């Protein structure tokens, strides 16, 4: 049997992308009263890249209001529990093992499903400096930063909030 080895990478190819390893014990976390986000990996947005974090939501916790991104796909993988999501104007519940990919310009929102916790892996591609956005959210939740800073950061973080009657109705049905 004959095997062939691929040609070795040139130094330019080898430097273009390096492996990324984040040990759980060393990952930064951001927390608020209803969720904990573990920041796993974020590569250079100028190189395309990606952003990956894990969010653990308390029972019935709010996630994100209706919003869209103009440049990135947002990917959801439910590790455990249940996540209620809005995509366009339809809501559905994702369960353990379910995957959802939301393309740019698509309004979406999410929260732990009513009466459930949710453990979700989020991936953005290309990357979008999401870690700084999550840090900003934490700062606002702790009262260290004015809430208007979130709206003012929309273009920087490619996070554009929109009204959704369908999402408002889904949230109202919880009470």
C-alpha positions in Angstrom: 0.0 0.0 0.0 1.3 3.4 -0.9 0.6 6.5 1.1 1.3 10.0 0.2 1.7 12.8 2.6 0.3 16.2 1.7 2.9 18.9 0.8 4.1 20.7 4.0 2.4 24.0 4.6 4.4 27.0 3.6 5.3 29.4 6.4 2.5 31.8 5.1 -0.1 29.1 5.3 1.1 28.0 8.8 0.9 31.5 10.1 -2.4 32.3 8.6 -4.4 30.3 11.2 -3.2 28.8 14.4 -5.1 26.2 16.5 -7.1 27.6 19.3 -7.3 25.8 22.6 -9.2 27.1 25.7 -9.2 25.1 28.9 -12.4 25.4 30.8 -10.7 26.2 34.0 -8.9 29.2 32.3 -11.9 30.6 30.4 -13.2 34.0 31.3 -16.8 34.1 32.5 -19.3 36.9 32.5 -22.4 36.5 34.8 -25.6 38.3 35.6 -28.4 37.1 37.9 -29.9 34.9 35.2 -27.0 33.5 33.2 -23.3 32.7 33.0 -21.4 33.1 29.8 -18.1 31.2 29.4 -15.9 32.9 26.8 -14.2 30.1 24.8 -12.6 31.5 21.7 -12.5 34.6 19.6 -10.2 35.0 16.6 -9.3 38.1 14.6 -12.5 39.5 13.0 -10.3 41.1 10.3 -9.2 37.6 9.2 -12.8 36.2 9.1 -12.5 34.2 12.2 -15.2 33.2 14.7 -16.4 33.8 18.2 -17.5 30.9 20.5 -19.0 31.1 23.9 -21.3 29.0 26.1 -24.2 30.4 28.0 -26.0 28.7 30.9 -29.4 30.3 31.5 -31.4 29.9 34.7 -34.9 28.6 34.6 -37.0 30.8 32.3 -34.3 33.4 32.0 -34.3 36.1 29.3 -31.6 35.8 26.7 -31.6 38.4 24.0 -34.4 40.6 22.6 -35.2 40.6 18.9 -32.1 41.7 16.9 -30.2 40.9 13.7 -26.6 40.9 12.5 -25.6 42.3 9.1 -22.3 40.5 8.7 -22.4 37.3 10.8 -24.2 34.0 11.0 -25.2 33.1 14.6 -25.2 29.4 15.4 -26.9 27.8 18.3 -26.3 24.3 19.7 -28.3 23.3 22.7 -26.1 21.3 25.1 -28.9 20.8 27.7 -32.3 22.1 28.6 -34.6 24.0 26.3 -34.2 27.3 24.5 -37.2 29.3 23.1 -36.1 31.1 19.9 -37.6 33.5 17.5 -36.5 33.3 13.9 -38.1 35.9 11.6 -41.6 35.9 13.0 -41.9 32.3 14.2 -41.1 31.0 17.6 -40.0 27.4 18.4 -38.4 25.6 21.2 -35.0 23.9 20.7 -34.2 20.9 22.9 -31.0 19.2 23.9 -29.0 18.3 20.8 -30.8 20.7 18.5 -28.9 23.1 16.2 -29.9 26.3 14.6 -28.0 28.5 12.2 -29.4 32.1 11.7 -28.1 33.9 8.6 -27.3 37.6 8.5 -30.2 40.1 8.3 -32.6 37.6 10.0 -34.3 38.9 13.1 -34.0 36.5 16.0 -34.3 36.4 19.8 -33.9 33.7 22.5 -34.6 32.9 26.1 -34.6 29.8 28.3 -37.9 28.0 27.5 -40.7 28.6 30.1 -40.0 26.5 33.2 -36.6 25.3 31.8 -33.0 26.0 32.1 -30.8 26.1 28.9 -27.1 25.4 28.3 -26.2 26.7 24.8 -23.1 26.9 22.7 -23.0 30.0 20.5 -20.8 30.5 17.5 -20.6 33.6 15.3 -18.9 33.5 12.0 -17.2 35.7 11.0 -16.1 36.7 14.4 -17.5 40.0 15.7 -15.7 41.1 19.0 -18.6 39.5 20.9 -16.5 39.1 24.0 -16.3 42.9 24.4 -20.1 43.1 23.8 -20.7 40.5 26.5 -18.4 42.4 28.9 -20.4 45.6 28.1 -23.7 43.9 28.8 -22.3 42.8 32.2 -21.1 46.3 33.0 -24.6 47.7 32.2 -26.3 45.0 34.3 -24.0 45.8 37.3 -24.9 49.5 36.9 -21.3 50.5 36.0 -22.3 51.7 32.5 -25.3 53.5 31.2 -27.8 51.3 29.3 -27.6 53.7 26.3 -24.1 52.3 25.7 -25.6 49.1 24.3 -27.7 51.0 21.6 -24.7 53.1 20.8 -22.5 50.0 20.2 -24.8 48.5 17.6 -22.6 49.1 14.6 -19.4 48.1 16.4 -20.7 44.8 17.5 -23.1 44.2 14.5 -26.0 43.9 16.9 -29.1 45.7 15.7 -32.2 45.6 17.8 -35.7 45.5 16.2 -39.2 45.3 17.5 -41.0 42.0 17.1 -44.7 41.7 17.9 -44.3 37.9 17.7 -41.5 37.9 20.3 -43.4 40.3 22.6 -46.4 37.9 22.3 -44.3 34.9 23.2 -42.8 36.7 26.2 -46.3 37.9 27.3 -47.6 34.3 27.1 -45.1 33.3 29.8 -46.9 35.3 32.5 
